Amino acid sequence: MSTAKQDLSADNIVEFLADIFERRGAEEYLGEPVTMGEHMLQGATIAEQNNQPDEIVVGALLHDIGHFTSEFGTFTMDDTEDRYHEDAGAEVLERFFPSVVTDCCRYHVAAKRYLCATKPSYFERLSEASIHSLNLQGGPMSEEEVAEFEKNPNLKQIIAVRYLDEAGKIAGMETPDFRHFAPRVQRLVDAHMRRGEA
């Protein structure tokens, strides 16, 4: 599937995302013991197993989609520089998803910095690769950054997806594929479009 970013619509966005998972999901995930696709599918699976709402399941499923969108003029990340994959992903998603899903993508990196500043025990959850990227991303937030971040109305959901981000790094964990979650994804797209948020 070769859909240009400007040609994306509510009718083809889910298929576009499925295609990305199928074509690029096996790519390495920044030194973790799982692939990019496995990482996001694990987060979504754990959320589903814990009866989380669609917004959290889909937020976990798509939070790192920005790593996959280089062919659409957005960004990728390498070992030495953070190229803001969270903003790239949110830019693709914001036309089609509620703000809570977009925010879970846009702020999952900031949420790591926030949790490291406000819950010191959270740092112990981080993998070696996640600690490395934390340093590239600016380290724990300052008090001023924490206060600003806490103003986000979707803070609770963003934090929930951040915990799922850390949980989704289990070598050998079996998960459904993207298409298992596609009905949830489409429900959110349809609801967003009905509300006229696009």
N, C-alpha and C positions, 0 to 999 in steps of 0.2 A: 504493500500500500504506500503510495507516495502522495499524501495530501499536504499541500502547502498550508502553512499556518493560517493564511488569510482565508483559505477555503474551508476551514473547520466550521462545523455547525452543530447544533444540538442533536441532529440526526446522525452525525458520523463521529462525534468526539469519543464515544465509548469504543468504537471499533478502532479509531486512531490509537487510543491508549493500549488496547489489547495488542495491536500490531507492534507497538514499541516494546511491550513486555516480551512478545514472542521473538522479535528480531534481536533485541539487545539485552534481554534479561540475564543472559549468561555472562555478562561482562563482570570483571573483577570489581569488588566493592572495597576499594581503598585499603587493602591489606587485611580485611576481615575474613573469617573462615566461611563466608557465604558469598554468593553472587549478588549483584544489585537486585535482580528480580526476586531471589530468595529472601533477601532482607525485607523488602516491602511486603511480600506475600506473608512472611512470618508475622510481621506486626499486625496485618489485617486479620490473620487467622487467630492470633492470640486475642485480639479485640472481639472477634466474633464468638470465640469460645467463652468469653466472659460477658456475653450478652450486651455488648456495648451498642449504642445506637449507630445508625448508618453514617452519621457525620464523623464519628470516631473511627469506624472500620475503614471508611473511604479515605479519611484523612491520613490514616496510617498507610494505606495502600498506595497513596499518591504523594506522600510527603517528599520523596526524593526524586520525583519525576523530572526535575530540572537537570539531573545528571544525564538524561536521555535525549534532551532536545537540542543538541548542538546543530542538527541539520535544519533547524528552524530559526537560526540566527540568534539563539540564546547561548548559554554558557555551559562549560564543563569544568571539572576540577581535577587538578593533578596533585602530585605529592608535595609540591613546594608552594602552591598559591591557592587560596580560596577564591574561586571565581563566582561566588554568589549564586550557586545552583538553586538556593531557596527562592530567590527573586525570579530566576528564570522559570522555575516551575509554576510559581504563583501567577506569572504573566500569562502562561498558557491556560491555567485553570480558571482565572477570575471571570472570564466571559461565560462560563458554563456552570459554575458551582456556587453554592451559598458562601458568604464571606467566612463562615466558620471553617469550611474545608480549605479555602484559599489561605486563611490565616494559619492553619495548621502546617501548611507547606511553607509559607513565607517566614514564619517565626520559629520553626523547629530548631534552627541553629541558635537563635537568640534565647530560646527556652533552655538550652543546655547551659549557656552562660548565666542565665538567671538562676537556675537550680544550683549551679556550682557556687553562686554568691549567697544564696539564701538557705541552702540545705547542704552543709559541708559533707554529710554522709553520701550525698549523691555522687560526688567525685569518685567514690570507691566503686560505683557501678560501671564507670567508663572503661572501655577497652583501651588498649595501648594506642590503637589508631584514632580513637575518639579523643583521647588526651592530646595527641599530636594535632588534630584538626582544631581542638579548642584553643590551643596556643596560636594557631594561624588566625583564628576568628576573633582574637582580642582578649581571651581569658575571661575569668568571671566578671560579671557586670559590676560597675560602680554603684554606689548608693543612689545616685541620680538616675542612672539607667534602670535600676530596679524599680524605682518609683514611677518612672515613665511607662515601663513595660506592664506594670500592674494595672494600668488604666485600660488595657485592652479588654473589651467586653467578652472576648472569647478565650480569656486566659485559662480557664479550667480545661477546656478542650485541647488547647495548645499543649498544656502540660501533660495531659493524658497521652497525646500522641508522642510527646518526647519520651515518656517512659516506654512506650511501645517501640520506639526507635531503638532504644538501648536493648530491649528484650529480643528484638528480631535479628539475632546474630548467632544462631544455634546451628552448628554444623550438622547436617544430616536430618534436620527436622523436615517431616513431610507436611506439605500444605496443598490445598487446592490450587489450581492455576487461576489466572486473572479472570477467566470467563465465569468461574464460580461466583465471583463478586460482581460481575457485570450488571446483574439486575439491581443491586444496591446503587451502583454508580449511576445507572440510567434513572433511577427514581429521584436521586438528588438533582440531576440535570433537569429532569422534567419539572420538578417542584420549583427549581430556581427560575426556569423560563416562565412558568405560570405566574410567578410573583412579579415578573417583569424586572428582575434585578439586573439582567444583562445590559 
